Amino acid sequence: MKFIKKIFLLFVLVFVSLIGFSQMNELDLTIPHEYNLAKVRIDGAPDFDENAIILLSELKEGELIKIPGDAIPRAIKKLWEQKLFSNIRIDVDKIVGNDIFLTIVVTERARMCRLIPAGGARKKEFENVRETLDLYNGKLITEDMMFNVKRIAKDYFVEKGYKRAKIEMETGFDTTNKCPPNSKY
């Protein structure tokens, strides 16, 4: 019986110490604390240079950053301004003493793979619109680009005499495997 009590006591001590140890690295956002930015990693951007993303974020390894503070929201804002990503977040990987390790997690925007004319548009007219809009395979698809494509294509066909031209756009992921991953048509 004494042996079981000792094992139980040992188990409780190990469990309590593990709980205490795991809470040592948690980030308390109620109290601002200054950390040395030890390392910044990038996750989710295979087509981009990681150093370029870090440079665009304006986070610099070795600098002191305050959490909560302005550095992280400013870095996210700087990356959004580039219009390269559809999702951005910055995670804390770990905290060791006063050093903080961050990961910038991004989702690349889809890229244009191909355009398919539909309806009554002739191939030559379609190519003229494509050149006017500077549309090419590999171009990042943004909301602004989609809006401009519709507006400029509509204006082009109205100018050519098609007063009731209707422009519809459809996007989808390429299932033919003729385009790189993350490409839309």
C-alpha positions in Angstrom: 0.0 0.0 0.0 2.9 2.4 0.8 4.3 1.7 -2.6 1.1 2.7 -4.4 0.9 5.9 -2.3 4.5 6.8 -3.3 3.8 6.1 -7.0 0.6 8.2 -6.8 2.4 11.1 -5.1 5.2 10.9 -7.7 2.6 11.0 -10.5 0.9 14.1 -8.9 4.2 15.9 -8.5 5.2 15.2 -12.1 1.8 16.3 -13.4 1.8 19.5 -11.4 5.3 20.4 -12.5 4.4 19.7 -16.2 1.4 22.0 -15.9 3.5 24.7 -14.3 6.2 24.3 -17.0 3.7 24.5 -19.9 2.3 27.7 -18.5 5.7 29.4 -18.4 5.8 29.9 -22.2 2.2 31.2 -22.5 1.8 34.8 -23.7 0.0 37.1 -21.3 -1.6 39.7 -23.5 -3.0 41.8 -20.6 0.5 43.1 -19.7 2.8 44.5 -22.4 6.1 42.9 -22.5 9.2 43.6 -24.6 10.8 40.7 -26.4 13.8 40.2 -28.6 12.7 38.9 -32.0 14.9 35.9 -32.2 13.6 34.2 -35.4 10.9 34.8 -38.0 9.7 31.9 -40.2 7.3 31.8 -43.2 4.7 29.2 -43.7 2.4 28.8 -46.7 4.3 30.7 -49.5 6.1 28.2 -51.7 6.2 30.6 -54.7 7.7 33.5 -52.7 11.1 34.2 -51.3 10.8 33.9 -47.5 13.4 36.7 -47.0 11.3 39.0 -49.2 8.2 38.4 -47.2 10.1 39.1 -43.9 11.5 42.3 -45.5 8.0 43.4 -46.6 6.6 42.8 -43.1 9.3 45.1 -41.7 10.0 42.6 -38.8 13.7 42.4 -38.2 15.4 39.6 -36.3 17.2 41.0 -33.3 14.9 44.0 -32.8 12.9 44.5 -29.6 9.1 44.3 -30.1 6.4 44.9 -27.6 3.5 42.4 -27.3 0.8 43.5 -27.3 2.0 46.5 -29.3 2.2 48.0 -32.8 4.9 45.7 -34.4 2.6 42.7 -35.2 -0.4 44.6 -36.5 1.9 46.9 -38.6 3.6 43.8 -40.1 0.2 42.3 -41.1 -0.9 45.6 -42.6 2.3 45.9 -44.6 1.7 42.4 -46.0 -1.9 43.1 -46.8 -0.9 46.2 -48.7 1.1 44.0 -51.1 -2.1 42.2 -52.3 -0.2 39.0 -52.6 -2.0 37.0 -50.0 -5.6 36.1 -49.3 -5.0 35.3 -45.6 -2.3 36.5 -43.2 -1.6 35.7 -39.5 1.4 35.8 -37.2 1.8 33.0 -34.7 4.1 32.8 -31.7 6.0 29.6 -32.0 7.8 29.8 -28.6 9.2 32.1 -26.0 12.5 31.3 -24.5 13.4 33.8 -21.8 13.2 37.2 -23.4 13.4 35.8 -27.0 10.3 35.3 -29.1 10.0 33.1 -32.2 7.3 34.0 -34.7 5.8 32.4 -37.8 4.2 34.4 -40.5 1.5 32.2 -41.9 0.1 33.3 -45.3 -2.1 31.9 -48.0 -1.1 32.9 -51.5 -3.7 34.4 -53.8 -4.8 32.2 -56.7 -3.1 32.8 -60.0 -4.6 33.0 -63.4 -4.1 29.9 -65.5 -6.3 30.4 -68.5 -9.1 32.5 -69.9 -12.0 30.8 -71.7 -14.2 33.0 -74.0 -17.8 32.2 -73.8 -21.0 33.4 -75.5 -20.7 35.2 -78.8 -17.3 36.8 -78.4 -15.0 36.2 -81.4 -11.5 35.0 -80.7 -9.9 38.1 -82.0 -12.1 40.4 -79.9 -11.3 38.2 -76.9 -7.6 38.5 -77.5 -7.9 42.3 -77.9 -9.6 42.5 -74.5 -7.0 40.2 -72.9 -4.2 42.4 -74.2 -6.0 45.6 -73.1 -6.4 44.2 -69.6 -2.9 42.8 -69.4 -4.1 39.4 -68.5 -1.6 36.6 -68.6 -1.0 33.1 -67.1 0.4 33.3 -63.6 -1.0 36.8 -62.8 -2.3 37.0 -59.2 -6.1 37.2 -59.0 -7.3 40.1 -56.8 -10.8 41.5 -56.2 -9.7 44.8 -57.8 -8.5 42.9 -60.9 -11.8 41.0 -61.2 -13.8 44.3 -61.0 -11.5 46.0 -63.5 -11.8 43.1 -66.0 -15.6 43.3 -65.9 -15.6 47.1 -66.3 -13.0 47.3 -69.1 -14.4 44.4 -71.0 -17.9 45.9 -70.8 -16.6 49.3 -72.0 -14.7 47.6 -74.9 -17.8 45.8 -76.2 -20.1 48.8 -75.8 -17.5 50.8 -77.8 -17.6 48.1 -80.5 -21.4 48.6 -80.8 -22.6 45.8 -78.5 -24.7 48.1 -76.3 -26.3 45.3 -74.4 -23.1 43.3 -73.8 -23.3 41.3 -70.6 -20.0 40.3 -68.9 -20.0 37.4 -66.6 -17.0 36.0 -64.8 -16.6 32.6 -63.4 -13.6 31.2 -61.5 -12.7 27.8 -60.5 -9.8 25.6 -59.6 -8.1 23.9 -62.6 -8.9 20.2 -62.5 -7.1 19.3 -65.7 -3.7 19.5 -64.0 -2.4 21.7 -66.9 -1.8 24.5 -64.5 0.3 24.8 -61.3 -1.4 24.2 -58.0 -3.4 27.2 -56.6 -4.2 28.3 -60.1 -7.7 29.3 -61.3 -9.1 29.6 -64.7 
